[in-house]
Each structure stands twice: as structure tokens, then as C-alpha cells.
Amino acid sequence: MIGIIGGYGEVGHHACLTLQQYGIGPLKIGGRNPEKGKAKQSDLLPGAIWEKVDVEDDESLAGFIAGCDLILNCAAPSHRYSRRIAKICLQHHVNMVDAGIDNNYESDPLDTGDHTIVYAAGATPGFSGLFPIWLGRQFHKVHSLLSYYGTSGQISTAGAEDYLEGALHPNHAPRAAWRNGIVPNVLSRKSGITLPFFPGEITLFPLFDDETHLVAQRLELDNGEWYAAVEGEKSIAALDSASFEYKTNPKAMIEKLCFAVEMDTLGRSPYFIIMVQLTGESEGEEKVKTAVYEIGQIIPFCGKIAAIIVKAVLEGKVKPGLHHTASIEDVGYVMDHLEKTDSTHSIQIIDHSIEELSFEEEGTL
């Protein structure tokens, strides 16, 4: 029995559909109003069991979790519920995959014993960490990394809350880069930038958190820089005020960010893009490769990632312990399964630097 908490939300629903395609089940879909989910989705998930579960109530969670072989948590905002649900899973000796993240797992990890908990099983964090590690397999030694990711589309209030919690968490080193270790305050915001594959002008915000730290260590980097690409003046203005306003009035700040994103993305096609450049050695030669992964809808993609990680845990691909998705050893397993899903995406690997691609793009104009 696979229990999916928040299973009729958007991410959870797409995870359930993918699990069903894999023949994994039976599926027990939980939420505060399961009849509502059943009325909308039972035709697509005919074999599912629908059961009430309240993520604010430990007894309700325990009753739902007991008897399951694995729990997939898609309840949001995850910073409120991830650790709580994980603890109850461990009390009942049940493995767990979490589409979200508790931002304190690195500084205050859980003792999982012989059980497995994988968190950040989504697009970012999650896939954004796996993708450069997958590209790094094409090198004998990686020296440097340059990464950009951006997404466009409406954001839910829970998603905005999780985003702000992550961006403002102490583990988010300000303007940091990797120089054989974390070096804060060396990077700066860049405005009015155009990049290959990204539509229009963007503003680049330096990004360094637990995931980027993990990637730097796994690739044994000498140098690494990560940036979040943000388009839209209202979204940028909202983020500029977030560090103060979120502390004083979190609800208002969440609403402000959601409205800003909605206004900035009005009439635009949604996307999620991650572009990674690696330089290093391969077959005795210095090489540079740029990989680009593009999808249209980020929510279905998050659900598919979560389902693939569930499958990996069930098949013993992940050893017992508390794991960030970007720490999974068999990166090829995840990428191979993504290629076999029905998601609309494109992936390119190019033997040129991002700077060279920028010149080429300007030349074609």
C-alpha cells in the first residue's frame, strides 16, 4: 500500500497518475476532503482508495500511515509538515518520499535507523541538483560549474510560502559562490540579462543553499556559481522587499508575491528551464559542455519526479537513511525514467560554453 498525503492536489495527482502507469499500488490517497478529490479524479484513478487525513493532527496522520509500505508526502507548505510526517512514518517503520523539504534537515537530521526518507523530490530543489551531477558523468574530472534555472507560471500560496522560507533560511548563503569551499558575498545580482534558451530579459539572483553545496561536493568542484533567473518587474520588486516584509507580515508578503507573479506571467507561456555549463577533463583533454533541460508545465513534472523517486525506493535503489534527492547515487535511473514519461520536454547537450552560445544567438539575430 502506497499512501499519498495531499494526493489530490496538483503535484500529488500527477504523482498518482505516474505511479499508476508504473503499476505501483494499491494507492491510498489522503487529504482533508477526500470526497472532493474522489469526485474529480476517481475516473482517472479507478483503483485508488480515498481516505481522510488531517496533516495538523498526529493521530489522524498515524492512522493513515499505519499499514502503508511507503508514504509519499505532497502536502504543502512542506516546511510546516515534512518533518512532522517523517517522524510519524519512522514511528510506524514506514519509508517516506517527500516532494517538499524541511530546511533544517542538514543542520538537524532525523535518525532513520533502517528506514529510508528521501526529500526534495521535485523540480527545484531536487532535479536541479541531479541534472548537473548527471552531466558530470561525461567528464573524468569536473573543474567548474555555471548554472541558471528559471520558471514562469502562477504560484500557489503554499508554493510561495515554501519559496520564501527557503530563500530566507539561514542555510541560504548570501551571494555565495563555491571556490573549493563556500565563499559568501562574492557574487552580485545582474539585471537586464539575456541568456540562450531563456525568453526575454531576466534578472539573475545568486543562489547557494544545501542543494548547491551538495552538488559542489559530489562533483568535487574547484569553482561553482548558481543563479536563479527571474523575469518580471513586479516579481523582482516583491522579492526585494521579502526579507523584511515576510518577517513582519508573512501572510501579506505571500499574497504580494503571488499577485506579482500572476501579473508578470499574464498571457505568457509557462516554462521551467535549467541550463548547466561544466568545464573539466575527459579522455585527457579539457572540455566544456552545456546542457539545457526545458519543460512547459512544472507541476506535472514535479509529480513525475516524486513518483520516480518512490519507484527507486521500492526497488532498493536508495539505501536506508535521510537523503536529499540530489544525493541519490543512481542518477541515470532517474533520468532514464524521465525520458520514458509522457512529459513534453527537450534536452540538449552542446559542446560549447554559454558565452559562445550567446554570441551565436546574437549572430543569428
VEXBA-73932 format. One line per field, with one value per residue (C-alpha): x, y, z; residue number from 1; residue in three letters. Coordinates in steps of 0.05 Angstrom, whole numbers, plus 5000, padded with zeros to 4 digits. Layout:
xx <- (X:...)
yy <- (Y:...)
zz <- (Z:...)
n <- (NUM:...)
res <- (ALA:...)
//
This chain:
xx <- (5000:5027:4997:4998:4985:4959:4947:4892:4930:4962:5031:5001:4951:5006:5048:4989:4978:5052:5052:4990:5027:5084:5034:5052:4997:4947:4945:4913:4901:4893:4872:4824:4767:4777:4706:4722:4784:4747:4691:4741:4794:4766:4754:4829:4849:4796:4833:4851:4827:4806:4815:4812:4876:4890:4963:4952:4931:4984:4931:4899:4968:4986:4920:4933:5006:4998:4994:5027:5092:5113:5086:5092:5082:5055:5024:5044:5072:5123:5165:5106:5092:5152:5188:5123:5101:5171:5174:5107:5129:5191:5150:5109:5170:5147:5193:5177:5188:5175:5161:5179:5233:5247:5301:5332:5347:5421:5432:5385:5378:5330:5355:5321:5350:5339:5288:5292:5269:5282:5263:5264:5233:5212:5238:5277:5304:5312:5320:5360:5413:5411:5417:5489:5511:5483:5521:5584:5586:5612:5676:5735:5743:5698:5732:5677:5602:5557:5482:5419:5348:5284:5210:5149:5077:5028:5048:5002:5001:5033:5086:5101:5107:5156:5196:5203:5220:5275:5302:5305:5330:5399:5425:5418:5488:5483:5513:5558:5599:5640:5715:5740:5691:5635:5655:5598:5587:5628:5571:5521:5453:5454:5397:5376:5409:5392:5412:5406:5341:5311:5255:5266:5307:5318:5348:5398:5399:5458:5436:5472:5437:5443:5430:5483:5532:5516:5527:5594:5617:5592:5625:5688:5686:5740:5691:5616:5564:5488:5436:5360:5333:5272:5232:5180:5188:5133:5163:5232:5204:5166:5229:5268:5221:5214:5269:5235:5161:5159:5183:5134:5073:5083:5011:5013:5082:5057:4997:5041:5088:5030:4998:5065:5078:5007:5014:5083:5063:4996:4989:5057:5070:5095:5164:5218:5289:5354:5419:5485:5555:5611:5685:5734:5774:5752:5797:5858:5830:5799:5726:5665:5593:5528:5464:5395:5331:5265:5193:5128:5088:5128:5072:5064:5140:5144:5093:5131:5197:5164:5135:5203:5236:5181:5195:5270:5260:5212:5264:5320:5357:5364:5398:5369:5380:5358:5373:5365:5343:5407:5447:5417:5474:5439:5425:5418:5358:5320:5340:5323:5254:5242:5257:5203:5148:5097:5121:5135:5207:5271:5342:5404:5478:5523:5599:5602:5603:5542:5583:5596:5522:5504:5549:5520:5449:5465:5497:5433:5394)
yy <- (5000:5068:5126:5195:5252:5312:5263:5302:5368:5384:5353:5294:5280:5276:5233:5185:5181:5164:5112:5081:5078:5041:4991:5012:5005:4999:5075:5106:5179:5224:5295:5336:5328:5262:5262:5325:5293:5228:5265:5299:5245:5176:5164:5172:5132:5076:5030:5083:5084:5153:5168:5230:5253:5318:5340:5382:5321:5270:5216:5226:5221:5159:5125:5140:5119:5054:4995:5031:5006:5076:5146:5200:5268:5322:5365:5438:5483:5429:5469:5461:5387:5350:5335:5322:5269:5239:5228:5192:5149:5128:5112:5064:5036:5064:5093:5161:5204:5278:5323:5381:5396:5413:5466:5442:5371:5386:5421:5377:5310:5254:5186:5140:5074:5020:5062:5110:5181:5219:5293:5348:5301:5356:5403:5451:5432:5361:5354:5419:5382:5316:5347:5375:5310:5271:5316:5308:5234:5255:5281:5246:5308:5369:5435:5487:5495:5552:5541:5580:5560:5597:5584:5622:5608:5622:5603:5578:5609:5546:5546:5620:5606:5548:5591:5648:5601:5570:5636:5669:5609:5615:5558:5604:5635:5707:5720:5660:5620:5556:5566:5500:5517:5566:5638:5687:5757:5749:5748:5802:5809:5820:5858:5864:5799:5756:5683:5629:5589:5638:5684:5759:5798:5768:5787:5737:5726:5688:5623:5580:5531:5459:5431:5472:5454:5380:5386:5422:5366:5309:5338:5357:5426:5478:5533:5537:5592:5584:5635:5639:5674:5718:5756:5810:5876:5862:5795:5827:5884:5834:5793:5857:5871:5799:5796:5850:5842:5766:5772:5826:5803:5735:5728:5796:5781:5713:5747:5802:5751:5710:5773:5797:5731:5728:5798:5785:5719:5742:5718:5684:5610:5574:5542:5511:5516:5494:5507:5480:5491:5445:5451:5396:5338:5280:5230:5272:5336:5400:5402:5446:5422:5459:5420:5450:5418:5452:5435:5471:5455:5449:5419:5354:5349:5353:5298:5253:5265:5246:5182:5162:5170:5127:5073:5079:5069:5010:4977:4986:5038:5082:5056:5069:5138:5210:5233:5296:5276:5306:5255:5194:5153:5123:5189:5151:5113:5179:5208:5144:5142:5215:5201:5147:5191:5226:5295:5345:5365:5377:5362:5386:5375:5423:5424:5499:5547:5590:5651:5621:5603:5675:5702:5651:5671:5745:5729:5696:5759)
zz <- (5000:4979:5017:4984:5032:4992:4936:4901:4899:4832:4847:4884:4828:4775:4821:4829:4754:4743:4799:4767:4699:4734:4763:4834:4884:4913:4923:4984:4971:5031:5046:5089:5039:5002:4974:4935:4905:4891:4854:4808:4798:4811:4736:4724:4785:4787:4835:4887:4959:4984:5058:5103:5136:5173:5170:5232:5274:5294:5309:5241:5207:5247:5227:5154:5155:5193:5146:5088:5056:5037:5044:4990:5021:4975:5030:5027:5052:5064:5114:5162:5152:5124:5190:5227:5176:5172:5247:5248:5188:5227:5289:5246:5209:5142:5088:5060:4998:5005:4946:4992:5042:5114:5111:5176:5155:5142:5208:5249:5214:5234:5255:5206:5232:5179:5142:5083:5076:5012:5010:4957:4906:4858:4805:4849:4896:4871:4796:4795:4836:4798:4729:4736:4770:4711:4662:4704:4686:4618:4649:4682:4727:4732:4749:4746:4742:4720:4729:4714:4727:4716:4718:4695:4714:4770:4841:4896:4965:4994:4940:4953:5028:5016:4967:5017:5074:5032:5003:5072:5111:5145:5102:5042:5040:5014:4945:4954:4905:4911:4910:4938:4994:5008:4997:5014:4986:4922:4871:4855:4823:4747:4714:4642:4622:4562:4561:4508:4513:4564:4536:4543:4593:4662:4728:4758:4833:4862:4895:4946:4992:5018:4949:4913:4969:4959:4883:4893:4939:4894:4833:4873:4841:4843:4824:4822:4811:4813:4793:4795:4733:4747:4695:4710:4747:4798:4819:4827:4868:4912:4924:4941:4999:5022:5075:5117:5099:5107:5179:5198:5159:5126:5100:5065:5035:5008:4976:4948:4915:4886:4857:4828:4794:4767:4737:4708:4675:4648:4576:4576:4565:4628:4629:4672:4645:4675:4639:4665:4639:4662:4646:4661:4634:4590:4556:4574:4543:4571:4552:4562:4557:4565:4580:4576:4601:4583:4601:4595:4658:4722:4766:4726:4723:4799:4806:4758:4795:4861:4831:4801:4869:4901:4849:4863:4938:4928:4882:4933:4892:4953:5016:5085:5113:5105:5034:4993:4923:4895:4936:4901:4873:4812:4775:4710:4738:4748:4681:4643:4675:4659:4586:4587:4617:4574:4595:4540:4548:4510:4530:4493:4506:4469:4464:4474:4532:4549:4528:4460:4453:4470:4415:4366:4384:4375:4308:4282:4301)
n <- (1:2:3:4:5:6:7:8:9:10:11:12:13:14:15:16:17:18:19:20:21:22:23:24:25:26:27:28:29:30:31:32:33:34:35:36:37:38:39:40:41:42:43:44:45:46:47:48:49:50:51:52:53:54:55:56:57:58:59:60:61:62:63:64:65:66:67:68:69:70:71:72:73:74:75:76:77:78:79:80:81:82:83:84:85:86:87:88:89:90:91:92:93:94:95:96:97:98:99:100:101:102:103:104:105:106:107:108:109:110:111:112:113:114:115:116:117:118:119:120:121:122:123:124:125:126:127:128:129:130:131:132:133:134:135:136:137:138:139:140:141:142:143:144:145:146:147:148:149:150:151:152:153:154:155:156:157:158:159:160:161:162:163:164:165:166:167:168:169:170:171:172:173:174:175:176:177:178:179:180:181:182:183:184:185:186:187:188:189:190:191:192:193:194:195:196:197:198:199:200:201:202:203:204:205:206:207:208:209:210:211:212:213:214:215:216:217:218:219:220:221:222:223:224:225:226:227:228:229:230:231:232:233:234:235:236:237:238:239:240:241:242:243:244:245:246:247:248:249:250:251:252:253:254:255:256:257:258:259:260:261:262:263:264:265:266:267:268:269:270:271:272:273:274:275:276:277:278:279:280:281:282:283:284:285:286:287:288:289:290:291:292:293:294:295:296:297:298:299:300:301:302:303:304:305:306:307:308:309:310:311:312:313:314:315:316:317:318:319:320:321:322:323:324:325:326:327:328:329:330:331:332:333:334:335:336:337:338:339:340:341:342:343:344:345:346:347:348:349:350:351:352:353:354:355:356:357:358:359:360:361:362:363:364:365)
res <- (MET:ILE:GLY:ILE:ILE:GLY:GLY:TYR:GLY:GLU:VAL:GLY:HIS:HIS:ALA:CYS:LEU:THR:LEU:GLN:GLN:TYR:GLY:ILE:GLY:PRO:LEU:LYS:ILE:GLY:GLY:ARG:ASN:PRO:GLU:LYS:GLY:LYS:ALA:LYS:GLN:SER:ASP:LEU:LEU:PRO:GLY:ALA:ILE:TRP:GLU:LYS:VAL:ASP:VAL:GLU:ASP:ASP:GLU:SER:LEU:ALA:GLY:PHE:ILE:ALA:GLY:CYS:ASP:LEU:ILE:LEU:ASN:CYS:ALA:ALA:PRO:SER:HIS:ARG:TYR:SER:ARG:ARG:ILE:ALA:LYS:ILE:CYS:LEU:GLN:HIS:HIS:VAL:ASN:MET:VAL:ASP:ALA:GLY:ILE:ASP:ASN:ASN:TYR:GLU:SER:ASP:PRO:LEU:ASP:THR:GLY:ASP:HIS:THR:ILE:VAL:TYR:ALA:ALA:GLY:ALA:THR:PRO:GLY:PHE:SER:GLY:LEU:PHE:PRO:ILE:TRP:LEU:GLY:ARG:GLN:PHE:HIS:LYS:VAL:HIS:SER:LEU:LEU:SER:TYR:TYR:GLY:THR:SER:GLY:GLN:ILE:SER:THR:ALA:GLY:ALA:GLU:ASP:TYR:LEU:GLU:GLY:ALA:LEU:HIS:PRO:ASN:HIS:ALA:PRO:ARG:ALA:ALA:TRP:ARG:ASN:GLY:ILE:VAL:PRO:ASN:VAL:LEU:SER:ARG:LYS:SER:GLY:ILE:THR:LEU:PRO:PHE:PHE:PRO:GLY:GLU:ILE:THR:LEU:PHE:PRO:LEU:PHE:ASP:ASP:GLU:THR:HIS:LEU:VAL:ALA:GLN:ARG:LEU:GLU:LEU:ASP:ASN:GLY:GLU:TRP:TYR:ALA:ALA:VAL:GLU:GLY:GLU:LYS:SER:ILE:ALA:ALA:LEU:ASP:SER:ALA:SER:PHE:GLU:TYR:LYS:THR:ASN:PRO:LYS:ALA:MET:ILE:GLU:LYS:LEU:CYS:PHE:ALA:VAL:GLU:MET:ASP:THR:LEU:GLY:ARG:SER:PRO:TYR:PHE:ILE:ILE:MET:VAL:GLN:LEU:THR:GLY:GLU:SER:GLU:GLY:GLU:GLU:LYS:VAL:LYS:THR:ALA:VAL:TYR:GLU:ILE:GLY:GLN:ILE:ILE:PRO:PHE:CYS:GLY:LYS:ILE:ALA:ALA:ILE:ILE:VAL:LYS:ALA:VAL:LEU:GLU:GLY:LYS:VAL:LYS:PRO:GLY:LEU:HIS:HIS:THR:ALA:SER:ILE:GLU:ASP:VAL:GLY:TYR:VAL:MET:ASP:HIS:LEU:GLU:LYS:THR:ASP:SER:THR:HIS:SER:ILE:GLN:ILE:ILE:ASP:HIS:SER:ILE:GLU:GLU:LEU:SER:PHE:GLU:GLU:GLU:GLY:THR:LEU)
//
